[in-house]
Amino acid sequence: MRACASLLLFLALAIAAGLILGLNGCGDNPSDSQHVIVIFQENRTPDNLFQDPVLKSRGADIADRGINSKGETIPLQKIVLGSAFDVDHSHYAFLAMYADGAMTGADRVTPICKAEVLDCIPTHPQFSYVDPAEVQPYFQMAEQYTFGDRMFQTNQGPSFPAHQFIIAGTSAPASRSPLFASENPHSFIPTTDEFINLNAGCVAPPYEYVNLIDPTGTANQTMYPCFDHVTLIDLLEAKGISWRYYAPSQGSIWTGPNAIQHICQPQPKDGTTVCTGSLWSNVTFPQTEVLKDIIANRLPEVSWVIPDGPASDHAGNTGANLGPSWVASIVNAIGNSPYWKNTTIIVTWDDWGGWYDHVAPKVINSYEYGFRVPLIVISPYAQRGYISHVTHDFGSILKFIEKKYGLPSLGYADAMADDLSDCFDYNQTPATFQTIPAPIPMDHFLNLRRPSDGSNPDPDLDPDDD
């Protein structure tokens, strides 16, 4: 009761402060459309991940070459999904590649060998595309349903802020703050002068900090990476809409709710800090529980699904190529269940990963928008074989959910975004689901036994570089 009262008071204060704007209409969604699943993968661009001749023949804007800072045309080279090298995708890397809108600075973005592999970086590593043979499940989804070639990550930086934007439309540290958290947290141990990856958010060690960027683009302020403002989770709770956030671990930079104080409610336990409370009880570990909930007919109305490292599509995770099969397992579980008739699945990627992309984003402030990421919208009512050229961002996903459930606007990225409406045709005959072929079966993920209490599940070692 105390937690519910605190939530209602928090929302009432937010409304009084003018942070939550007017109600959206419920839109044209059919009344039996009851579930939304947001699958949030890692670090790819359309040019890098979707060299699909079928999509290109339908008009998808996918380039197979780019221009570097010397004016040279560089053909994209084929690489494996689980490459041994990664590419910097910090905010500074965004600025380098963006090159004031010319999109000619990819060669100025730093590549990094991972997992103690030496000499793993090819010539022109930023100008790469993933072997199509490895990502056929993604191609099948995009070809059957709706693919967006103008989906932009909202933020101009890496995973930690991106995972704030997907639940709240902002990485601001507080309501009405003009600042954004712009990078991944740093865990700096003063006694050893070392940077290491530890738990993030409100369960981070006391010496951890995150960079903040101001409206002028200056990033010389820092703070502990624990914020507080209204999120979509709060709006769902206030309306009585069930939700769940499936994640690999509590302390990950990918577990967005752990950085929102009133959701995490950090408490000391056994020499560390853990999240607690009624809201946190809907943050579910490990992420594979989503498959069990689908099978057991207990899927909530709104779900976020976050992968672990090997299934994330994140570069620098040598030999890891589980992502396409992981996503296919969720899509197939829904498609072959009674949920199919009333579920929308939205698949997107949290940031561009440092890979070349040829489309310049429209920059609206010191930290929005970032580069393109892929988007697949899957539903019986998704337009079939459709390429969406409408500008979308993470705020579009929030606005779609707000409109669908009659929620107020958060007043952040969602307020400026479209609502994905062009991706749907509610007058069409609902699509009959066709199973997505995948090399790794769903049972592999159902039987996975990875620890769920670790910190960062991704392969990055450099805190500047997730």
Backbone torsions as a table, in degrees:
resi	resn	phi	psi	omega
1	MET	NA	-40.7	-179.4
2	ARG	-63.0	-40.5	179.3
3	ALA	-65.2	-40.7	179.5
4	CYS	-65.1	-41.3	179.0
5	ALA	-64.1	-38.5	179.1
6	SER	-64.9	-40.2	179.4
7	LEU	-63.9	-45.4	-179.8
8	LEU	-62.9	-39.8	177.9
9	LEU	-64.5	-41.3	179.8
10	PHE	-60.4	-44.9	180.0
11	LEU	-68.0	-38.4	179.4
12	ALA	-63.5	-41.5	177.6
13	LEU	-65.1	-39.3	179.2
14	ALA	-63.5	-42.2	179.3
15	ILE	-64.8	-42.2	179.1
16	ALA	-62.5	-32.5	-179.8
17	ALA	-81.6	-3.3	178.3
18	GLY	80.8	19.8	-176.9
19	LEU	-81.9	-27.5	-179.3
20	ILE	-106.6	124.7	-173.9
21	LEU	-89.1	-173.3	-174.0
22	GLY	-62.4	160.3	-179.7
23	LEU	-66.7	140.2	169.7
24	ASN	-84.1	156.6	172.1
25	GLY	-73.1	165.3	-178.5
26	CYS	-76.5	-11.2	174.2
27	GLY	77.6	-163.9	-174.3
28	ASP	-100.7	10.6	-177.8
29	ASN	-62.5	138.1	177.5
30	PRO	-63.7	149.7	-173.3
31	SER	-64.3	-21.8	-178.2
32	ASP	-91.7	7.7	177.3
33	SER	-87.5	100.9	-164.2
34	GLN	-115.8	-8.9	-173.5
35	HIS	-134.2	141.7	174.3
36	VAL	-129.4	130.6	175.0
37	ILE	-120.5	123.2	176.0
38	VAL	-104.0	112.2	178.1
39	ILE	-100.3	119.8	-170.6
40	PHE	-114.5	97.9	179.3
41	GLN	-88.0	-168.6	-168.5
42	GLU	-127.7	128.3	151.0
43	ASN	63.1	59.1	176.1
44	ARG	-146.0	156.0	173.0
45	THR	-113.2	163.2	173.8
46	PRO	-58.3	-42.6	179.2
47	ASP	-61.5	-34.4	-176.5
48	ASN	-80.6	-38.4	-169.5
49	LEU	-105.3	-21.0	-170.2
50	PHE	-121.9	56.7	171.5
51	GLN	-82.2	67.4	-175.6
52	ASP	-106.3	114.2	-177.6
53	PRO	-61.3	-29.2	179.0
54	VAL	-67.5	-47.7	179.0
55	LEU	-63.1	-40.4	179.5
56	LYS	-64.8	-36.7	178.5
57	SER	-67.3	-23.0	177.9
58	ARG	-89.2	0.9	176.2
59	GLY	104.1	6.8	176.7
60	ALA	-63.2	134.6	-175.4
61	ASP	-84.9	84.8	-178.4
62	ILE	-122.5	122.2	-179.4
63	ALA	-97.2	148.8	177.1
64	ASP	-111.5	11.6	176.4
65	ARG	-157.9	160.8	-179.8
66	GLY	-143.8	178.3	-178.5
67	ILE	-118.2	133.0	-179.6
68	ASN	-95.4	-175.0	-174.8
69	SER	-69.6	-13.5	177.6
70	LYS	-94.5	3.1	-178.0
71	GLY	81.1	9.6	-179.6
72	GLU	-84.1	142.0	174.3
73	THR	-87.3	123.6	-175.6
74	ILE	-116.3	113.9	174.9
75	PRO	-63.7	140.0	175.6
76	LEU	-70.0	137.4	-179.0
77	GLN	-104.0	148.9	-178.4
78	LYS	-78.8	133.8	176.0
79	ILE	-133.6	167.5	175.4
80	VAL	-83.1	155.7	179.5
81	LEU	-61.3	-43.8	179.2
82	GLY	-91.5	60.5	-178.5
83	SER	-67.6	154.5	178.9
84	ALA	-80.8	-8.6	179.5
85	PHE	-117.4	153.5	177.1
86	ASP	-121.2	170.5	179.2
87	VAL	-129.5	137.8	-179.5
88	ASP	-54.8	134.8	176.7
89	HIS	-137.7	37.1	173.1
90	SER	-74.9	175.2	176.2
91	HIS	-62.5	-36.4	178.2
92	TYR	-65.0	-35.2	176.3
93	ALA	-66.7	-37.2	175.1
94	PHE	-57.6	-48.7	-177.9
95	LEU	-61.4	-38.1	-179.8
96	ALA	-65.5	-47.0	-177.2
97	MET	-72.0	-37.8	-178.7
98	TYR	-61.4	-40.0	175.4
99	ALA	50.1	51.0	179.2
100	ASP	56.8	32.0	176.3
101	GLY	96.6	-8.4	-178.8
102	ALA	-77.4	-20.6	-179.2
103	MET	58.4	40.4	-177.6
104	THR	-117.6	13.6	-174.6
105	GLY	-108.6	17.1	-177.4
106	ALA	-59.8	-35.3	-179.1
107	ASP	-68.5	-11.4	177.4
108	ARG	-91.9	2.1	177.5
109	VAL	-91.6	133.5	-170.3
110	THR	-79.9	124.8	171.1
111	PRO	-86.9	155.1	-174.8
112	ILE	-140.3	129.8	171.3
113	CYS	-74.7	139.4	-177.7
114	LYS	-117.0	169.4	173.3
115	ALA	53.2	37.6	175.7
116	GLU	60.9	23.5	175.8
117	VAL	-85.9	134.0	-179.3
118	LEU	-103.0	150.2	174.5
119	ASP	52.2	44.9	-175.3
120	CYS	-97.7	-4.2	-170.3
121	ILE	-93.5	119.8	179.3
122	PRO	-78.5	175.2	172.8
123	THR	-66.0	138.5	-179.8
124	HIS	52.1	54.6	-173.6
125	PRO	-63.0	-29.5	-178.2
126	GLN	-68.8	-25.4	-178.4
127	PHE	-93.1	73.6	-173.4
128	SER	-134.6	155.2	171.8
129	TYR	-134.7	151.7	-177.0
130	VAL	-79.4	137.0	177.1
131	ASP	-50.0	117.8	-179.1
132	PRO	-55.3	-28.7	-179.4
133	ALA	-62.2	-25.6	-177.7
134	GLU	-85.3	-16.2	-172.6
135	VAL	-122.4	27.1	179.6
136	GLN	-58.1	-36.1	176.0
137	PRO	-57.7	-39.3	177.1
138	TYR	-64.8	-42.2	179.0
139	PHE	-60.4	-43.0	-179.6
140	GLN	-60.9	-43.8	178.9
141	MET	-62.6	-47.1	-176.7
142	ALA	-66.9	-35.8	-179.6
143	GLU	-72.4	-34.5	-177.6
144	GLN	-79.2	-32.7	-172.1
145	TYR	-119.4	-135.7	-175.9
146	THR	-109.2	131.8	175.1
147	PHE	-115.3	131.4	178.9
148	GLY	-102.7	122.1	178.5
149	ASP	-104.1	11.8	173.5
150	ARG	-131.8	39.9	174.5
151	MET	-93.1	123.3	-179.3
152	PHE	-115.8	139.1	168.7
153	GLN	-63.8	142.3	-175.9
154	THR	-70.3	-37.3	-175.0
155	ASN	-97.9	159.1	-179.3
156	GLN	-101.0	49.4	-176.7
157	GLY	-162.4	-161.6	-168.3
158	PRO	-88.4	-158.8	-165.6
159	SER	-68.6	-45.2	-174.6
160	PHE	-55.2	-52.7	176.6
161	PRO	-66.7	-34.1	179.5
162	ALA	-60.5	-39.0	-179.5
163	HIS	-75.2	-14.2	168.3
164	GLN	-78.4	-41.7	-179.7
165	PHE	-63.0	-33.1	-175.5
166	ILE	-76.1	-14.8	174.9
167	ILE	-109.0	-15.0	-173.4
168	ALA	-138.9	-12.6	-177.6
169	GLY	78.1	10.3	-179.6
170	THR	-161.7	159.8	167.8
171	SER	-117.6	23.4	178.7
172	ALA	-62.1	145.8	179.8
173	PRO	-74.1	-20.4	-178.4
174	ALA	-157.4	162.4	178.0
175	SER	-56.5	135.7	177.8
176	ARG	66.5	7.1	176.1
177	SER	-68.0	139.5	175.8
178	PRO	-83.3	1.2	-175.3
179	LEU	-97.1	158.6	170.0
180	PHE	-126.3	139.6	163.0
181	ALA	-68.5	123.4	-166.9
182	SER	-111.1	-12.3	-176.8
183	GLU	-136.1	-176.8	170.9
184	ASN	-78.8	153.8	178.0
185	PRO	-63.6	151.3	173.8
186	HIS	-107.4	131.1	172.0
187	SER	-106.3	96.1	-176.9
188	PHE	-104.4	119.9	-179.5
189	ILE	-95.1	107.9	-174.3
190	PRO	-57.4	-35.1	-175.2
191	THR	-71.3	-21.4	-177.4
192	THR	-119.6	-5.5	-176.8
193	ASP	55.6	39.1	-179.4
194	GLU	-113.2	145.7	168.8
195	PHE	-103.9	127.9	177.3
196	ILE	-139.7	159.5	175.9
197	ASN	-87.2	119.2	176.1
198	LEU	-128.0	-172.8	177.8
199	ASN	-55.4	146.6	-179.2
200	ALA	-110.7	177.0	175.9
201	GLY	70.8	-148.5	-175.0
202	CYS	-76.1	-3.1	175.0
203	VAL	-107.5	12.8	178.9
204	ALA	-72.0	157.3	174.5
205	PRO	-64.2	157.5	-172.4
206	PRO	-64.7	-19.3	-178.7
207	TYR	-92.6	5.7	179.3
208	GLU	-81.7	148.0	178.4
209	TYR	-147.1	161.5	177.6
210	VAL	-130.1	143.7	177.9
211	ASN	-74.5	144.0	176.1
212	LEU	-117.2	141.7	178.1
213	ILE	-113.1	138.9	-177.7
214	ASP	-101.0	176.0	-175.2
215	PRO	-61.3	-18.3	178.3
216	THR	-87.0	-5.5	-176.7
217	GLY	91.2	6.5	178.7
218	THR	-85.0	132.5	-177.6
219	ALA	-122.5	59.3	-178.7
220	ASN	-110.3	12.5	174.9
221	GLN	-108.9	150.9	177.4
222	THR	-136.6	163.2	173.8
223	MET	-159.8	165.0	172.9
224	TYR	-62.8	137.2	-169.8
225	PRO	-81.0	54.3	178.8
226	CYS	-132.0	116.9	-170.6
227	PHE	-116.3	173.8	172.2
228	ASP	-154.7	118.9	174.4
229	HIS	-165.6	172.3	-179.9
230	VAL	-69.4	142.0	176.9
231	THR	-125.5	172.1	175.5
232	LEU	-62.3	-31.2	176.9
233	ILE	-56.9	-42.3	179.2
234	ASP	-64.5	-40.1	179.5
235	LEU	-65.8	-39.3	176.8
236	LEU	-63.6	-44.9	178.9
237	GLU	-59.6	-45.9	-176.8
238	ALA	-63.6	-29.3	-179.3
239	LYS	-92.2	-3.6	-178.1
240	GLY	75.4	25.1	177.6
241	ILE	-89.8	125.5	-178.3
242	SER	-71.8	145.6	-178.5
243	TRP	-149.6	161.8	174.8
244	ARG	-155.5	144.2	179.2
245	TYR	-118.8	108.1	-177.0
246	TYR	-92.9	123.7	-173.2
247	ALA	-144.5	159.4	-177.9
248	PRO	-78.4	-25.1	-177.2
249	SER	-162.7	158.6	-177.1
250	GLN	-67.3	-44.3	-168.5
251	GLY	-93.0	5.9	-175.0
252	SER	-67.1	150.1	170.2
253	ILE	-65.7	-14.2	178.4
254	TRP	-89.0	-8.5	-179.1
255	THR	-94.5	85.2	-171.5
256	GLY	-53.6	-43.6	-176.8
257	PRO	-62.2	-18.9	-178.0
258	ASN	-70.7	-10.7	179.0
259	ALA	-101.7	7.7	177.0
260	ILE	-110.1	112.3	-167.1
261	GLN	-59.4	-43.3	-175.9
262	HIS	-74.3	-15.9	173.1
263	ILE	-86.7	-45.4	-177.7
264	CYS	-72.7	-40.9	-176.2
265	GLN	45.2	67.3	-173.4
266	PRO	-63.5	138.3	178.5
267	GLN	-139.2	143.5	176.5
268	PRO	-70.1	142.1	177.4
269	LYS	-156.9	123.3	175.5
270	ASP	51.9	44.0	175.7
271	GLY	80.8	5.1	177.0
272	THR	-134.0	-170.0	178.4
273	THR	-122.7	135.4	-179.7
274	VAL	-128.5	156.4	173.7
275	CYS	-81.5	146.7	-178.3
276	THR	-141.1	177.0	170.4
277	GLY	104.6	171.2	-173.5
278	SER	-68.7	-39.2	177.6
279	LEU	-66.8	-42.5	-179.0
280	TRP	-62.9	-24.4	-179.5
281	SER	-64.3	-16.2	176.2
282	ASN	-90.7	-0.3	171.7
283	VAL	-89.8	115.0	-163.5
284	THR	-113.6	132.3	177.8
285	PHE	-121.4	146.0	-12.6
286	PRO	-78.2	178.8	-176.4
287	GLN	-64.8	-22.8	-179.2
288	THR	-68.1	-10.6	175.6
289	GLU	-60.8	-21.9	178.5
290	VAL	-60.6	-37.2	178.9
291	LEU	-66.2	-40.7	179.2
292	LYS	-66.6	-37.3	179.6
293	ASP	-68.9	-35.2	175.8
294	ILE	-64.9	-47.5	-178.4
295	ILE	-62.8	-37.2	-177.2
296	ALA	-87.0	5.5	177.1
297	ASN	61.3	41.6	177.7
298	ARG	-128.9	31.1	-179.9
299	LEU	-69.3	130.6	176.5
300	PRO	-71.5	172.8	-177.9
301	GLU	-69.9	-37.3	179.3
302	VAL	-128.0	130.8	-179.4
303	SER	-134.2	140.3	164.7
304	TRP	-107.9	136.8	-179.5
305	VAL	-125.5	117.9	-176.6
306	ILE	-111.9	131.8	-176.5
307	PRO	-81.2	169.3	163.7
308	ASP	-89.5	178.8	-174.3
309	GLY	-56.8	-53.3	-176.3
310	PRO	-63.0	-22.9	-178.9
311	ALA	-104.2	12.8	-169.1
312	SER	-93.5	-15.8	-171.4
313	ASP	75.5	6.4	-179.3
314	HIS	-69.5	131.3	176.9
315	ALA	-70.1	164.2	-179.8
316	GLY	80.5	8.6	-179.9
317	ASN	-109.7	78.5	-165.4
318	THR	-50.8	123.7	176.6
319	GLY	80.7	-4.5	-176.8
320	ALA	-85.6	117.4	-179.6
321	ASN	-139.3	33.9	-174.6
322	LEU	-82.0	-14.2	-171.9
323	GLY	-53.3	-53.5	-179.1
324	PRO	-58.1	-39.7	179.0
325	SER	-71.9	-35.8	177.2
326	TRP	-61.2	-49.2	179.6
327	VAL	-64.6	-41.6	178.2
328	ALA	-61.1	-34.6	-179.7
329	SER	-64.0	-38.0	178.4
330	ILE	-70.5	-46.3	-179.8
331	VAL	-61.2	-43.5	179.5
332	ASN	-67.6	-36.6	178.2
333	ALA	-61.8	-43.1	176.9
334	ILE	-68.5	-47.7	-174.4
335	GLY	-62.3	-31.2	-179.3
336	ASN	-99.6	24.4	179.8
337	SER	-129.6	169.9	175.1
338	PRO	-62.1	-16.6	179.7
339	TYR	-66.9	-22.9	-172.5
340	TRP	-53.8	-41.2	-172.1
341	LYS	-67.6	-16.9	-175.9
342	ASN	-136.2	33.4	-177.3
343	THR	-127.3	139.2	170.0
344	THR	-111.8	127.2	177.5
345	ILE	-110.5	125.0	178.9
346	ILE	-115.0	118.4	179.6
347	VAL	-110.1	124.2	174.3
348	THR	-148.3	178.4	-173.7
349	TRP	-122.6	144.8	-167.1
350	ASP	-75.7	-29.8	174.6
351	ASP	-157.8	177.6	-171.7
352	TRP	-81.0	-14.3	173.3
353	GLY	76.1	4.6	-178.0
354	GLY	89.2	-1.7	-177.9
355	TRP	-78.5	150.2	177.2
356	TYR	-61.2	140.1	168.0
357	ASP	-144.8	143.8	-169.3
358	HIS	-93.7	-7.9	-175.5
359	VAL	-97.2	121.7	179.2
360	ALA	-78.1	132.5	175.7
361	PRO	-74.9	158.0	170.9
362	LYS	-83.4	112.3	-178.5
363	VAL	-85.9	122.6	-175.8
364	ILE	-108.9	-14.8	174.1
365	ASN	-160.0	-164.3	-174.0
366	SER	-71.2	-7.2	-175.5
367	TYR	-145.6	2.0	179.2
368	GLU	-132.8	143.2	-10.4
369	TYR	-87.2	165.9	171.0
370	GLY	-96.8	-162.7	-176.7
371	PHE	-78.0	170.6	179.2
372	ARG	-66.2	146.4	167.4
373	VAL	-131.8	156.9	179.5
374	PRO	-68.8	157.5	176.1
375	LEU	-142.4	129.7	172.6
376	ILE	-127.4	128.0	177.5
377	VAL	-113.7	120.9	-172.9
378	ILE	-121.0	125.1	-178.2
379	SER	-172.0	156.4	171.8
380	PRO	-59.4	-21.2	-177.8
381	TYR	-107.2	2.2	174.1
382	ALA	-66.1	140.5	178.6
383	GLN	-62.4	131.9	-173.3
384	ARG	-84.1	131.8	178.8
385	GLY	61.4	30.7	-172.3
386	TYR	-102.1	138.0	173.0
387	ILE	-105.8	116.2	178.1
388	SER	-87.0	120.2	176.0
389	HIS	-101.0	8.7	179.2
390	VAL	-76.5	141.7	177.7
391	THR	-70.9	119.1	175.9
392	HIS	-121.7	161.6	170.8
393	ASP	-151.9	-175.0	-178.1
394	PHE	-60.1	-31.4	176.3
395	GLY	-60.9	-28.4	178.1
396	SER	-64.0	-37.9	178.7
397	ILE	-66.1	-44.3	177.3
398	LEU	-61.2	-44.5	-178.2
399	LYS	-66.1	-37.3	175.6
400	PHE	-57.8	-46.3	-179.4
401	ILE	-67.3	-42.7	177.9
402	GLU	-58.4	-46.8	-178.6
403	LYS	-66.1	-40.6	-177.8
404	LYS	-61.8	-40.6	-175.0
405	TYR	-105.0	9.7	178.0
406	GLY	65.1	40.6	-178.6
407	LEU	-95.1	155.5	172.9
408	PRO	-70.9	164.4	176.5
409	SER	-79.9	143.9	173.5
410	LEU	-71.2	-24.0	179.8
411	GLY	84.6	13.2	178.7
412	TYR	-108.4	-130.8	-178.3
413	ALA	-61.0	-29.6	179.6
414	ASP	-62.5	-32.5	-177.3
415	ALA	-65.5	-31.3	-177.6
416	MET	-92.8	-13.5	-169.2
417	ALA	-87.3	162.9	167.7
418	ASP	-78.4	-179.0	-176.5
419	ASP	-118.4	22.0	179.3
420	LEU	66.3	13.3	-172.4
421	SER	-62.5	-28.1	-179.3
422	ASP	-68.8	-15.5	-177.8
423	CYS	-79.7	-6.3	-173.0
424	PHE	-123.3	151.9	169.7
425	ASP	-135.1	98.5	-175.6
426	TYR	-79.3	-0.5	175.1
427	ASN	-97.0	-9.7	-178.7
428	GLN	-75.5	158.3	172.0
429	THR	-64.5	126.4	-177.7
430	PRO	-54.5	135.5	-177.8
431	ALA	-67.9	137.4	170.5
432	THR	-80.1	131.0	-175.3
433	PHE	-69.9	137.9	173.2
434	GLN	-117.9	124.0	-176.7
435	THR	-56.0	135.4	178.0
436	ILE	-85.0	113.9	178.2
437	PRO	-63.5	137.7	179.7
438	ALA	-145.3	144.0	-177.1
439	PRO	-69.6	-24.6	-177.6
440	ILE	-115.6	123.4	-174.1
441	PRO	-75.2	163.1	179.8
442	MET	-59.3	-33.1	-178.7
443	ASP	-57.8	-31.7	177.7
444	HIS	-57.0	-42.7	-177.7
445	PHE	-79.2	-34.2	176.9
446	LEU	-62.7	-32.4	-176.3
447	ASN	-97.2	7.7	-177.4
448	LEU	-64.7	137.8	180.0
449	ARG	-128.0	63.6	175.8
450	ARG	-97.6	148.4	177.8
451	PRO	-62.8	143.2	-177.9
452	SER	-109.8	6.0	-176.2
453	ASP	-111.3	12.4	179.5
454	GLY	-77.4	-174.8	-179.4
455	SER	-93.4	-96.5	-170.8
456	ASN	-91.2	117.7	-177.3
457	PRO	-83.5	-4.3	-176.7
458	ASP	-90.8	166.7	-172.0
459	PRO	-84.3	-2.3	-175.1
460	ASP	-71.0	141.0	177.9
461	LEU	-109.2	-25.4	-178.8
462	ASP	-90.6	118.5	-175.7
463	PRO	-64.4	-15.9	176.9
464	ASP	-79.3	-11.5	-158.8
465	ASP	-118.2	3.4	-176.7
466	ASP	-54.6	NA	NA
